[in-house]
């Protein structure tokens, strides 16, 4: 069973808007250039941070 997973356009849009929002947030709070650059990298993986915090909240 070698099937590719498909994503819907709406989930791509949500991820894209989240990526832009996270990048703007991280860059706006960055005190210097390198913190802003790290913020862009963090913005790429924002769903992982979200899931981590949610699991921490529920105690899993």
MMTF fields as JSON, N, C-alpha, C and O atoms, coordinates in Angstrom:
{
  "mmtfVersion": "1.0.0",
  "mmtfProducer": "UNKNOWN",
  "numBonds": 239,
  "numAtoms": 240,
  "numGroups": 60,
  "numChains": 1,
  "numModels": 1,
  "chainsPerModel": [1],
  "groupsPerChain": [60],
  "chainIdList": ["A"],
  "bondAtomList": [4, 2, 8, 6, 12, 10, 16, 14, 20, 18, 24, 22, 28, 26, 32, 30, 36, 34, 40, 38, 44, 42, 48, 46, 52, 50, 56, 54, 60, 58, 64, 62, 68, 66, 72, 70, 76, 74, 80, 78, 84, 82, 88, 86, 92, 90, 96, 94, 100, 98, 104, 102, 108, 106, 112, 110, 116, 114, 120, 118, 124, 122, 128, 126, 132, 130, 136, 134, 140, 138, 144, 142, 148, 146, 152, 150, 156, 154, 160, 158, 164, 162, 168, 166, 172, 170, 176, 174, 180, 178, 184, 182, 188, 186, 192, 190, 196, 194, 200, 198, 204, 202, 208, 206, 212, 210, 216, 214, 220, 218, 224, 222, 228, 226, 232, 230, 236, 234],
  "bondOrderList": [1, 1, 1, 1, 1, 1, 1, 1, 1, 1, 1, 1, 1, 1, 1, 1, 1, 1, 1, 1, 1, 1, 1, 1, 1, 1, 1, 1, 1, 1, 1, 1, 1, 1, 1, 1, 1, 1, 1, 1, 1, 1, 1, 1, 1, 1, 1, 1, 1, 1, 1, 1, 1, 1, 1, 1, 1, 1, 1],
  "groupList": [{"groupName": "UNK", "atomNameList": ["N", "CA", "C", "O"], "elementList": ["N", "C", "C", "O"], "formalChargeList": [0, 0, 0, 0], "bondAtomList": [1, 0, 2, 1, 3, 2], "bondOrderList": [1, 1, 2], "singleLetterCode": "X", "chemCompType": "L-PEPTIDE LINKING"}],
  "groupTypeList": [0, 0, 0, 0, 0, 0, 0, 0, 0, 0, 0, 0, 0, 0, 0, 0, 0, 0, 0, 0, 0, 0, 0, 0, 0, 0, 0, 0, 0, 0, 0, 0, 0, 0, 0, 0, 0, 0, 0, 0, 0, 0, 0, 0, 0, 0, 0, 0, 0, 0, 0, 0, 0, 0, 0, 0, 0, 0, 0, 0],
  "groupIdList": [1, 2, 3, 4, 5, 6, 7, 8, 9, 10, 11, 12, 13, 14, 15, 16, 17, 18, 19, 20, 21, 22, 23, 24, 25, 26, 27, 28, 29, 30, 31, 32, 33, 34, 35, 36, 37, 38, 39, 40, 41, 42, 43, 44, 45, 46, 47, 48, 49, 50, 51, 52, 53, 54, 55, 56, 57, 58, 59, 60],
  "secStructList": [7, 7, 7, 7, 7, 7, 7, 7, 2, 2, 2, 2, 2, 2, 2, 2, 2, 2, 2, 2, 2, 2, 2, 2, 2, 2, 2, 2, 6, 7, 1, 1, 2, 2, 2, 2, 2, 2, 2, 2, 2, 2, 2, 2, 6, 2, 2, 2, 2, 2, 2, 2, 2, 2, 2, 2, 2, 2, 6, 7],
  "xCoordList": [0.845, 0.0, 0.887, 1.312, 1.15, 2.041, 1.241, 1.414, 0.368, -0.459, 0.093, 0.585, 0.006, 0.446, -0.688, -1.858, -0.318, -1.317, -1.59, -0.667, -2.838, -3.221, -3.681, -4.336, -3.336, -3.836, -4.835, -4.727, -5.792, -6.795, -6.288, -5.429, -6.806, -6.381, -6.663, -5.922, -7.731, -8.04, -7.005, -6.67, -6.496, -5.47, -4.156, -3.406, -3.873, -2.692, -2.81, -1.832, -4.011, -4.23, -4.076, -3.497, -4.585, -4.463, -2.991, -2.535, -2.26, -0.838, -0.099, 0.764, -0.426, 0.225, -0.039, 0.879, -1.292, -1.614, -0.95, -0.489, -0.899, -0.21, 1.274, 1.881, 1.855, 3.279, 3.567, 4.512, 2.752, 2.944, 2.735, 3.527, 1.687, 1.413, 2.515, 2.918, 3.002, 4.079, 5.359, 6.079, 5.651, 6.863, 6.778, 7.752, 5.636, 5.459, 5.609, 6.267, 5.006, 5.107, 6.552, 7.047, 7.225, 8.595, 9.547, 10.44, 9.365, 10.231, 9.95, 10.873, 8.682, 8.338, 8.865, 9.116, 9.036, 9.552, 11.055, 11.631, 11.689, 13.123, 13.942, 13.714, 14.888, 15.712, 16.84, 17.357, 17.226, 18.293, 18.053, 17.087, 18.946, 18.775, 18.748, 17.895, 19.655, 19.756, 18.558, 18.145, 18.008, 16.777, 15.626, 14.764, 15.607, 14.589, 14.756, 13.775, 16.012, 16.277, 15.83, 15.255, 16.09, 15.624, 14.104, 13.499, 13.491, 12.031, 11.436, 10.385, 12.092, 11.605, 11.674, 10.762, 12.735, 12.839, 11.765, 11.173, 11.519, 10.458, 9.098, 8.247, 8.899, 7.618, 7.352, 6.196, 8.398, 8.216, 7.671, 7.018, 7.932, 7.515, 6.517, 6.457, 5.742, 4.818, 3.807, 3.417, 3.356, 2.423, 3.043, 2.342, 4.33, 4.982, 4.957, 4.718, 5.201, 5.125, 3.706, 3.514, 2.71, 1.32, 0.944, 0.35, 1.285, 0.959, 1.693, 1.117, 2.946, 3.72, 3.052, 2.895, 2.66, 2.02, 0.651, 0.285, -0.105, -1.401, -1.24, -2.006, -0.254, -0.025, 0.454, 0.104, 1.246, 1.706, 0.529, 0.475, -0.412, -1.59, -2.493, -3.003, -2.693, -3.589, -2.883, -3.526, -1.582, -0.847, -0.505, -0.32, -0.418, -0.098, 1.384, 1.839],
  "yCoordList": [-1.169, 0.0, 1.227, 1.711, 1.709, 2.852, 4.036, 4.452, 4.579, 5.706, 6.984, 7.0, 8.041, 9.335, 9.985, 9.875, 10.669, 11.412, 12.723, 13.379, 13.091, 14.322, 15.314, 14.94, 16.567, 17.599, 18.447, 18.624, 18.957, 19.779, 21.209, 21.633, 21.943, 23.338, 24.187, 25.128, 23.862, 24.655, 24.432, 25.37, 23.225, 23.001, 23.661, 24.126, 23.706, 24.419, 25.91, 26.556, 26.452, 27.876, 28.187, 29.211, 27.319, 27.534, 27.482, 28.319, 26.525, 26.436, 27.666, 28.206, 28.11, 29.28, 30.541, 31.32, 30.746, 31.917, 31.824, 32.831, 30.633, 30.45, 30.712, 31.291, 30.291, 30.53, 32.031, 32.515, 32.757, 34.203, 34.881, 35.737, 34.509, 35.105, 34.833, 35.724, 33.601, 33.248, 33.987, 34.436, 34.118, 34.842, 36.305, 36.866, 36.922, 38.327, 38.466, 39.392, 37.557, 37.624, 37.469, 38.294, 36.428, 36.177, 37.292, 37.663, 37.827, 38.914, 40.192, 40.945, 40.442, 41.674, 41.697, 42.774, 40.532, 40.518, 40.284, 40.244, 40.128, 39.827, 41.08, 42.147, 40.953, 42.101, 42.388, 43.505, 41.41, 41.622, 40.751, 39.99, 40.877, 40.169, 38.658, 37.99, 38.109, 36.655, 36.056, 34.935, 36.79, 36.321, 36.328, 35.45, 37.314, 37.342, 36.2, 35.603, 35.89, 34.764, 33.453, 32.593, 33.304, 32.116, 32.083, 31.013, 33.251, 33.334, 32.831, 32.192, 33.11, 32.606, 31.086, 30.432, 30.523, 29.058, 28.478, 27.443, 29.146, 28.689, 28.75, 27.889, 29.771, 29.921, 28.746, 28.406, 28.133, 26.993, 25.768, 24.925, 25.663, 24.472, 24.818, 24.126, 25.878, 26.283, 25.205, 25.175, 24.32, 23.287, 22.359, 21.881, 22.109, 21.252, 21.913, 21.243, 23.222, 23.942, 23.898, 23.724, 24.057, 24.036, 22.685, 22.628, 21.613, 20.274, 19.993, 19.411, 20.397, 20.194, 20.89, 20.291, 22.138, 22.883, 22.306, 22.27, 21.855, 21.242, 19.942, 19.68, 19.128, 17.889, 18.164, 17.437, 19.199, 19.581, 20.061, 19.809, 20.756, 21.28, 20.152, 20.223, 19.13, 18.042, 16.981, 16.067, 17.102, 16.196, 14.869, 13.881, 14.819, 13.57, 13.339, 12.331],
  "zCoordList": [0.0, 0.0, 0.0, 1.049, -1.166, -1.329, -1.85, -2.996, -1.011, -1.414, -0.815, 0.314, -1.578, -1.08, -0.297, -0.663, 0.791, 1.549, 0.826, 0.344, 0.753, 0.092, 1.15, 2.123, 0.955, 1.847, 1.082, -0.132, 1.8, 1.148, 1.021, 1.793, 0.068, -0.089, 1.146, 1.434, 1.881, 3.071, 4.168, 4.89, 4.307, 5.329, 4.926, 5.786, 3.636, 3.155, 3.449, 3.825, 3.277, 3.538, 5.021, 5.383, 5.872, 7.318, 7.724, 8.502, 7.212, 7.522, 7.005, 7.698, 5.805, 5.227, 6.029, 6.288, 6.425, 7.248, 8.613, 9.153, 9.167, 10.439, 10.323, 11.223, 9.224, 8.965, 8.901, 9.524, 8.15, 8.039, 9.388, 9.781, 10.089, 11.395, 12.4, 13.148, 12.417, 13.341, 12.992, 13.884, 11.701, 11.285, 11.69, 12.193, 11.479, 11.876, 13.383, 13.858, 14.137, 15.596, 16.062, 16.83, 15.607, 16.065, 15.644, 16.405, 14.444, 13.991, 14.779, 15.087, 15.106, 15.815, 17.248, 17.79, 17.87, 19.244, 19.313, 20.4, 18.157, 18.113, 18.467, 17.898, 19.399, 19.767, 18.77, 18.737, 17.965, 16.995, 15.759, 15.698, 14.783, 13.513, 13.688, 13.104, 14.471, 14.582, 15.31, 15.012, 16.251, 16.894, 15.893, 15.932, 14.995, 13.944, 12.966, 12.524, 12.624, 11.728, 12.376, 11.709, 13.657, 14.369, 14.416, 14.353, 14.526, 14.513, 13.214, 13.222, 12.099, 10.809, 10.792, 10.287, 11.332, 11.397, 12.317, 12.012, 13.44, 14.35, 13.67, 13.892, 12.84, 12.15, 11.209, 10.96, 10.693, 9.797, 10.517, 9.9, 11.812, 12.562, 13.672, 14.688, 13.483, 14.524, 14.915, 16.082, 14.026, 14.484, 15.537, 16.429, 15.437, 16.429, 17.801, 18.806, 17.853, 19.127, 19.689, 20.893, 18.809, 19.238, 19.844, 20.921, 19.161, 19.659, 20.969, 21.888, 21.061, 22.28, 23.462, 24.526, 23.285, 24.376, 24.734, 25.908, 23.736, 24.023, 24.805, 25.732, 24.444, 25.175, 26.588, 27.518, 26.755, 28.082, 28.931, 30.135, 28.289, 28.987, 29.489, 30.607, 28.686, 29.075, 29.925, 30.441, 30.068, 30.935, 30.302, 31.012, 29.007, 28.323, 28.289, 27.749]
}
